[in-house]
Amino acid sequence: MKTIKINGRDFHFRQDSGGDRGAIQQVFSRLDYDLGHMPQAPALIGYLTRQKKPPLILDLGAHIGCATIWFKNQFPESRIIAVEPEPENFALLSKNTMGIAGVSTVQGAIASYSGTGYLHDPKRDTWGYRVAATQTDNESPVKAYTVRSLLKLEPNATPFIAKVDIEGGEGELFARNTAWAHDFPLLIIELHDWMLVGCSVSRNFWLTVGLGSFDVMMHGENVFAFNNNLLRTS
C-alpha cells in the first residue's frame, strides 16, 4: 500500500495496481473533471449560488475515491454520496474519505432497479469491475440502488452533479426510470462502447439526454452534459 498527500490528507492506493495509479493520474494530473475551461461553467456556478440547499454530488462507480476527493475540494459545501460495488475498492474508498464532513459511502451498485446485481470481473485491473442484473458465472451478489433511493439519503441537498463511470453498466442504468437525470444540472459519464463492442451501451444515455435540452461537451474520456432547462436564468 502506498500513500500520497492530496490537499494535506493521506490518500491510499495500491502501488501494484494500474487502475489505482491510472485513476490518480486522470483525476489529479490530467484534471479530467476540471470544469474551469468549459464555457458552461459560469452558468453552472450561477445555478449553484441560487440554491438554498447544499449541492449534492453522486459519484457512481467511485473506485478508490479520486473523483470524490476532487469534487469535495472543488465544492467544499457539497454533500457527496460515493457508490462502489467491489469490496477491496470500497475499503480504500472508505479509508480515503474517512472523516470528511458531508461525504458518505455506499457499498453496492447503481442501477435502474432496487434489488440485487452481480459483480463481474473482466480482468481490467481494479477499475474494471462491472455489475450486471443477471448472474452468468457464479459472480458475487451485490446490492443494487436506484438514484432515487440515494437522493433520499440527502433530502436536504439539491441535485448538482451526477458522475457515472460504471464500466458499461450505463446501458442498464439508463434503460428505464431516468427522470432523475433531468434533475441534475450536470451529468458526467464515461461511455464504454469501445469496450463492449456491438452492445450499444451508450444508446440509452443518449436517448435520455435527447429528451431534454443539454449542451454536450467532451473532455478526456468523459461526456459532460449540461442541462439547459436548469441552467437558464430566464
PATI-342877 format. One line per field, with one value per residue: x, y, z of N, C-alpha, C in turn; residue in one letter; residue number from 1. Coordinates in pm, whole numbers. Example, Ala and Ser with C-alpha at 12.3 -4.5 7.8 and 13.67 -1.06 7.14 Angstrom:
n.px: (1319/1285)
n.py: (-569/-225)
n.pz: (780/708)
ca.px: (1230/1367)
ca.py: (-450/-106)
ca.pz: (780/714)
c.px: (1320/1290)
c.py: (-330/3)
c.pz: (780/787)
rest: (A/S)
nr: (1/2)
//
This chain:
n.px: (84/54/98/-6/-2/-284/-410/-319/-410/-377/-377/-463/-343/-299/14/84/-125/-245/-487/-549/-332/-372/-622/-560/-380/-547/-741/-608/-376/-415/-651/-920/-1183/-1204/-1374/-1326/-1242/-1457/-1720/-1974/-1941/-1966/-2248/-2321/-2203/-2344/-2601/-2552/-2509/-2759/-2906/-3073/-3015/-2749/-2526/-2567/-2365/-2325/-2117/-2086/-1978/-1730/-1476/-1165/-1195/-1097/-1234/-1430/-1282/-1173/-1403/-1504/-1302/-1326/-1585/-1654/-1877/-2044/-2255/-2169/-2233/-2084/-2057/-1970/-1913/-1722/-1553/-1277/-1199/-1396/-1323/-1086/-1189/-1353/-1157/-1008/-1185/-1262/-1384/-1428/-1635/-1967/-1938/-2047/-2039/-2139/-2169/-2222/-2413/-2508/-2817/-3101/-3294/-3402/-3255/-3085/-2765/-2494/-2153/-1912/-1593/-1396/-1127/-976/-803/-821/-1013/-1202/-1435/-1768/-2121/-2392/-2737/-2806/-2691/-2416/-2190/-2130/-2089/-2039/-2307/-2436/-2573/-2818/-2887/-3119/-3099/-3291/-3332/-3089/-3099/-3278/-3124/-3003/-3195/-3201/-3041/-2960/-2984/-2689/-2436/-2402/-2186/-2089/-1937/-1930/-1840/-1970/-2214/-2387/-2564/-2774/-2846/-2958/-3174/-3434/-3658/-3548/-3597/-3470/-3231/-3280/-3299/-3056/-2814/-2575/-2444/-2193/-2024/-1854/-1846/-1878/-1870/-1650/-1542/-1736/-1810/-2052/-2270/-2404/-2400/-2408/-2639/-2886/-2824/-2785/-3039/-3181/-3066/-3141/-3408/-3422/-3286/-2980/-2644/-2367/-2047/-1712/-1446/-1135/-1188/-1455/-1803/-1967/-2267/-2464/-2742/-2962/-3223/-3224/-3011/-3055/-3140/-3351)
n.py: (-119/222/573/902/1261/1461/1767/1796/1570/1219/992/679/405/121/25/-164/-165/-89/29/182/364/475/603/800/954/1039/1196/1379/1466/1485/1617/1546/1600/1870/2171/2427/2525/2508/2649/2649/2658/2903/2937/2707/2750/2977/2868/2713/2908/3013/2831/2726/2515/2287/2163/1847/1579/1295/1021/779/469/481/383/409/655/888/1080/1159/1290/1493/1641/1720/1888/2089/2181/2262/2281/2084/1791/1456/1146/847/566/229/-97/-309/-498/-461/-224/-62/-62/88/327/404/439/647/858/888/1060/1299/1566/1556/1364/1051/696/421/81/-97/-125/101/125/76/-28/-145/-388/-681/-713/-847/-895/-857/-950/-839/-863/-627/-486/-295/-105/-198/-340/-459/-445/-660/-735/-998/-1322/-1497/-1656/-1757/-1513/-1275/-1164/-831/-544/-351/-16/247/573/743/627/685/963/1004/971/1210/1432/1705/1833/1965/1829/1825/1745/1449/1196/936/633/337/118/14/-51/156/114/-40/121/355/252/260/438/703/968/1108/1200/1441/1613/1700/1952/1893/1616/1376/1141/841/664/332/200/135/-75/-275/-398/-380/-384/-150/17/284/386/419/622/841/858/936/1188/1314/1364/1595/1926/1968/2083/1929/1828/1715/1586/1460/1126/1153/1240/1544/1663/1933/2067/2258/2335/2369/2540/2779/3116/3267)
n.pz: (0/-83/-12/-84/-61/-73/-92/169/299/366/99/-3/-197/-417/-502/-692/-864/-1173/-1228/-996/-997/-1248/-1217/-1028/-1178/-1391/-1260/-1082/-1210/-1494/-1476/-1532/-1449/-1432/-1456/-1526/-1778/-1941/-2137/-2028/-1758/-1599/-1593/-1457/-1205/-1139/-1114/-887/-690/-664/-524/-228/-71/21/-236/-401/-487/-680/-686/-887/-920/-777/-726/-580/-470/-594/-763/-584/-382/-539/-625/-377/-287/-478/-442/-154/18/-56/-45/-75/-219/-248/-446/-467/-584/-552/-307/-208/-335/-225/44/35/-69/147/344/232/239/496/774/640/628/519/324/223/201/-1/-26/-303/-609/-870/-1034/-1256/-1106/-781/-574/-642/-786/-988/-946/-1184/-1300/-1541/-1570/-1590/-1425/-1116/-1165/-1337/-1280/-1328/-1292/-1337/-1414/-1413/-1317/-1444/-1419/-1154/-1024/-759/-552/-524/-363/-528/-605/-675/-829/-723/-471/-352/-344/-141/80/126/185/227/48/-277/-604/-799/-939/-1122/-1149/-1354/-1387/-1473/-1609/-1843/-1739/-1776/-1983/-1877/-1655/-1768/-1898/-1806/-1581/-1570/-1507/-1305/-1413/-1531/-1327/-1249/-1296/-1420/-1584/-1580/-1763/-1838/-2130/-2266/-2514/-2663/-2525/-2492/-2750/-3005/-2838/-2792/-2559/-2490/-2592/-2450/-2273/-2449/-2556/-2327/-2267/-2500/-2463/-2323/-2284/-2351/-2338/-2479/-2406/-2466/-2275/-2212/-2129/-2086/-2116/-2084/-1985/-1990/-1838/-1984/-1926/-1654/-1610/-1742/-1677/-1746)
ca.px: (0/127/23/34/-75/-374/-461/-280/-462/-324/-461/-406/-366/-216/123/88/-250/-251/-614/-535/-240/-436/-727/-494/-328/-657/-815/-527/-273/-479/-764/-1032/-1311/-1194/-1479/-1292/-1222/-1579/-1799/-2095/-1908/-2028/-2390/-2329/-2174/-2459/-2705/-2515/-2526/-2903/-2971/-3080/-2967/-2616/-2529/-2546/-2288/-2323/-2002/-2140/-1859/-1635/-1345/-1098/-1231/-1030/-1330/-1496/-1193/-1163/-1524/-1516/-1210/-1378/-1713/-1642/-2006/-2127/-2275/-2131/-2260/-1992/-2109/-1872/-1956/-1617/-1519/-1146/-1208/-1480/-1245/-997/-1276/-1392/-1037/-966/-1284/-1299/-1377/-1458/-1773/-2053/-1914/-2093/-2007/-2239/-2117/-2327/-2413/-2616/-2893/-3235/-3385/-3353/-3254/-2956/-2687/-2387/-2026/-1834/-1455/-1347/-980/-923/-745/-913/-1118/-1278/-1549/-1899/-2233/-2500/-2861/-2820/-2571/-2380/-2078/-2102/-2046/-2086/-2418/-2420/-2699/-2837/-2961/-3157/-3062/-3394/-3309/-2976/-3141/-3348/-3024/-2967/-3316/-3183/-2946/-3019/-2902/-2594/-2357/-2401/-2074/-2119/-1831/-1969/-1781/-2069/-2343/-2473/-2671/-2886/-2886/-3042/-3276/-3566/-3656/-3441/-3639/-3373/-3122/-3320/-3295/-2917/-2765/-2460/-2414/-2060/-2029/-1764/-1919/-1791/-1890/-1519/-1509/-1841/-1838/-2174/-2376/-2471/-2427/-2431/-2763/-2990/-2783/-2812/-3185/-3222/-3024/-3217/-3542/-3411/-3213/-2846/-2519/-2281/-1905/-1620/-1317/-1074/-1271/-1589/-1905/-2025/-2397/-2513/-2887/-3002/-3351/-3196/-2907/-3105/-3193/-3471)
ca.py: (0/347/691/1034/1371/1540/1875/1775/1445/1096/920/545/331/2/55/-262/-157/9/100/285/468/543/692/915/1036/1101/1296/1482/1516/1525/1704/1504/1654/2015/2239/2567/2566/2486/2772/2637/2662/3015/2911/2605/2814/3063/2780/2675/3021/3041/2727/2750/2394/2248/2080/1703/1517/1149/958/646/400/570/319/430/786/1003/1182/1208/1389/1607/1724/1780/2001/2195/2228/2220/2275/1979/1657/1360/1004/770/430/139/-233/-409/-485/-403/-84/9/-43/202/445/442/488/775/962/882/1184/1418/1606/1565/1254/920/589/314/-35/-151/-84/188/55/131/-103/-180/-533/-749/-726/-947/-831/-927/-905/-864/-866/-497/-426/-262/-10/-257/-422/-422/-514/-696/-770/-1143/-1398/-1586/-1748/-1756/-1382/-1240/-1070/-701/-470/-250/102/344/710/797/580/759/1101/1005/975/1351/1506/1849/1880/1977/1761/1916/1671/1303/1140/795/557/204/13/-46/-61/268/65/-78/233/449/180/294/518/801/1107/1171/1261/1577/1694/1741/2045/1838/1473/1343/997/772/564/215/128/84/-196/-374/-376/-440/-384/-18/51/428/426/465/753/943/875/1013/1327/1368/1404/1724/2030/1958/2106/1813/1855/1605/1620/1333/1010/1176/1327/1639/1704/2046/2072/2398/2363/2414/2643/2907/3204/3339)
ca.pz: (0/-91/31/-131/2/-158/-7/308/351/310/4/-9/-321/-434/-593/-800/-940/-1280/-1216/-892/-1044/-1360/-1168/-968/-1287/-1465/-1182/-1017/-1301/-1620/-1439/-1617/-1403/-1420/-1532/-1543/-1917/-2019/-2145/-1947/-1616/-1526/-1570/-1354/-1077/-1112/-1061/-751/-598/-647/-444/-84/-5/-26/-357/-387/-594/-678/-751/-915/-965/-711/-722/-451/-417/-656/-804/-463/-322/-631/-619/-243/-283/-565/-388/-12/88/-115/9/-178/-197/-333/-457/-525/-552/-528/-164/-180/-375/-129/166/13/-79/283/413/175/266/638/849/560/651/402/232/269/106/-12/-97/-388/-749/-914/-1137/-1280/-1019/-649/-557/-644/-908/-977/-974/-1287/-1312/-1676/-1565/-1634/-1306/-1007/-1207/-1447/-1237/-1383/-1228/-1429/-1345/-1409/-1285/-1555/-1390/-1011/-976/-625/-549/-461/-354/-632/-562/-775/-795/-635/-334/-300/-315/-12/187/147/147/244/-52/-411/-705/-864/-1037/-1118/-1224/-1378/-1452/-1424/-1693/-1934/-1672/-1814/-2069/-1791/-1570/-1843/-1973/-1753/-1458/-1593/-1481/-1216/-1489/-1566/-1204/-1227/-1398/-1492/-1585/-1633/-1782/-1930/-2206/-2284/-2640/-2708/-2451/-2515/-2892/-3056/-2736/-2789/-2419/-2473/-2659/-2358/-2222/-2550/-2562/-2209/-2287/-2611/-2418/-2257/-2357/-2293/-2410/-2457/-2428/-2440/-2215/-2176/-2159/-2033/-2173/-1989/-2037/-1911/-1851/-2006/-1861/-1518/-1606/-1792/-1572/-1795)
c.px: (88/35/81/-47/-158/-442/-437/-330/-389/-425/-392/-440/-271/-111/124/-37/-242/-379/-606/-448/-299/-543/-667/-442/-439/-719/-726/-415/-333/-599/-888/-1166/-1308/-1296/-1439/-1282/-1349/-1667/-1927/-2068/-1969/-2175/-2409/-2304/-2287/-2576/-2677/-2541/-2672/-2973/-2967/-3030/-2827/-2626/-2501/-2474/-2292/-2199/-2038/-2033/-1738/-1494/-1281/-1114/-1165/-1128/-1402/-1412/-1183/-1284/-1541/-1422/-1260/-1504/-1722/-1775/-2093/-2145/-2244/-2167/-2176/-2031/-2006/-1906/-1846/-1559/-1383/-1139/-1285/-1404/-1150/-1075/-1313/-1275/-998/-1063/-1323/-1282/-1403/-1606/-1849/-2032/-1963/-2066/-2112/-2174/-2232/-2312/-2527/-2685/-3026/-3338/-3321/-3358/-3113/-2895/-2575/-2257/-1943/-1695/-1403/-1194/-919/-872/-856/-1026/-1208/-1401/-1680/-2006/-2343/-2622/-2879/-2686/-2541/-2272/-2035/-2049/-2109/-2204/-2381/-2555/-2704/-2927/-3004/-3108/-3164/-3374/-3189/-3014/-3212/-3251/-2981/-3086/-3301/-3075/-3014/-2929/-2816/-2515/-2378/-2289/-2094/-2001/-1845/-1941/-1880/-2205/-2438/-2585/-2794/-2936/-2983/-3150/-3417/-3547/-3547/-3480/-3539/-3266/-3153/-3326/-3156/-2874/-2646/-2452/-2275/-2054/-1916/-1842/-1824/-1826/-1760/-1485/-1608/-1892/-1964/-2290/-2453/-2499/-2449/-2568/-2864/-2953/-2818/-2962/-3236/-3187/-3106/-3357/-3540/-3346/-3074/-2741/-2427/-2139/-1825/-1493/-1254/-1162/-1418/-1674/-1960/-2155/-2456/-2662/-2936/-3135/-3334/-3099/-2953/-3165/-3316/-3541)
c.py: (125/461/815/1138/1444/1642/1848/1648/1326/1032/788/477/213/28/-38/-261/-48/90/212/400/546/641/817/1009/1110/1216/1410/1537/1567/1616/1674/1563/1805/2082/2379/2614/2556/2611/2768/2653/2781/2994/2806/2665/2910/2985/2746/2788/3054/2941/2761/2629/2361/2158/1934/1651/1367/1102/811/565/474/514/344/573/905/1114/1241/1317/1513/1698/1789/1899/2118/2260/2188/2206/2160/1860/1560/1220/927/624/342/-5/-328/-393/-421/-257/-4/34/76/332/495/500/627/889/970/1019/1310/1451/1614/1455/1124/818/480/199/-100/-98/12/120/125/66/-119/-331/-586/-745/-825/-886/-916/-866/-938/-864/-740/-418/-378/-169/-68/-335/-367/-505/-537/-740/-921/-1209/-1495/-1688/-1736/-1622/-1353/-1143/-940/-632/-363/-140/183/482/770/752/651/902/1111/1007/1118/1440/1657/1906/1884/1910/1860/1844/1522/1256/989/732/413/94/-60/-63/51/224/27/40/327/380/217/379/625/945/1181/1247/1406/1668/1746/1841/1994/1688/1455/1192/952/660/452/133/68/-50/-309/-358/-451/-437/-253/30/200/472/485/599/862/965/958/1160/1392/1411/1541/1826/2040/2010/1990/1848/1728/1660/1492/1218/1033/1265/1414/1690/1808/2066/2215/2432/2409/2533/2778/2986/3280/3254)
c.pz: (0/-49/-35/-57/-103/-69/140/371/288/216/-24/-142/-325/-542/-713/-886/-1045/-1276/-1113/-942/-1161/-1316/-1105/-1075/-1360/-1388/-1136/-1105/-1431/-1597/-1523/-1575/-1384/-1511/-1575/-1687/-2001/-2021/-2063/-1798/-1543/-1498/-1461/-1216/-1040/-1056/-916/-652/-573/-556/-295/-5/-56/-149/-326/-510/-574/-753/-769/-989/-910/-703/-586/-400/-481/-691/-683/-397/-409/-617/-482/-229/-367/-508/-241/60/40/-22/-104/-132/-298/-329/-528/-485/-506/-387/-136/-222/-271/1/153/0/60/360/363/202/413/703/770/574/520/301/295/160/113/-88/-174/-529/-774/-1032/-1158/-1189/-881/-635/-555/-783/-884/-1029/-1070/-1296/-1452/-1685/-1627/-1514/-1212/-1050/-1316/-1408/-1291/-1311/-1331/-1350/-1332/-1381/-1398/-1518/-1244/-960/-839/-633/-478/-458/-462/-580/-684/-733/-700/-490/-272/-263/-181/106/220/109/155/152/-188/-514/-783/-974/-1014/-1208/-1232/-1452/-1405/-1527/-1784/-1872/-1706/-1907/-1989/-1709/-1641/-1925/-1929/-1628/-1463/-1564/-1394/-1294/-1524/-1445/-1174/-1334/-1476/-1472/-1645/-1644/-1874/-1997/-2249/-2409/-2691/-2643/-2479/-2658/-2934/-2959/-2726/-2647/-2397/-2523/-2562/-2294/-2322/-2566/-2445/-2225/-2398/-2575/-2349/-2348/-2294/-2392/-2377/-2499/-2401/-2375/-2163/-2220/-2129/-2122/-2061/-2050/-1942/-1941/-1862/-1942/-1717/-1515/-1660/-1677/-1617/-1900)
rest: (M/K/T/I/K/I/N/G/R/D/F/H/F/R/Q/D/S/G/G/D/R/G/A/I/Q/Q/V/F/S/R/L/D/Y/D/L/G/H/M/P/Q/A/P/A/L/I/G/Y/L/T/R/Q/K/K/P/P/L/I/L/D/L/G/A/H/I/G/C/A/T/I/W/F/K/N/Q/F/P/E/S/R/I/I/A/V/E/P/E/P/E/N/F/A/L/L/S/K/N/T/M/G/I/A/G/V/S/T/V/Q/G/A/I/A/S/Y/S/G/T/G/Y/L/H/D/P/K/R/D/T/W/G/Y/R/V/A/A/T/Q/T/D/N/E/S/P/V/K/A/Y/T/V/R/S/L/L/K/L/E/P/N/A/T/P/F/I/A/K/V/D/I/E/G/G/E/G/E/L/F/A/R/N/T/A/W/A/H/D/F/P/L/L/I/I/E/L/H/D/W/M/L/V/G/C/S/V/S/R/N/F/W/L/T/V/G/L/G/S/F/D/V/M/M/H/G/E/N/V/F/A/F/N/N/N/L/L/R/T/S)
nr: (1/2/3/4/5/6/7/8/9/10/11/12/13/14/15/16/17/18/19/20/21/22/23/24/25/26/27/28/29/30/31/32/33/34/35/36/37/38/39/40/41/42/43/44/45/46/47/48/49/50/51/52/53/54/55/56/57/58/59/60/61/62/63/64/65/66/67/68/69/70/71/72/73/74/75/76/77/78/79/80/81/82/83/84/85/86/87/88/89/90/91/92/93/94/95/96/97/98/99/100/101/102/103/104/105/106/107/108/109/110/111/112/113/114/115/116/117/118/119/120/121/122/123/124/125/126/127/128/129/130/131/132/133/134/135/136/137/138/139/140/141/142/143/144/145/146/147/148/149/150/151/152/153/154/155/156/157/158/159/160/161/162/163/164/165/166/167/168/169/170/171/172/173/174/175/176/177/178/179/180/181/182/183/184/185/186/187/188/189/190/191/192/193/194/195/196/197/198/199/200/201/202/203/204/205/206/207/208/209/210/211/212/213/214/215/216/217/218/219/220/221/222/223/224/225/226/227/228/229/230/231/232/233/234)
//
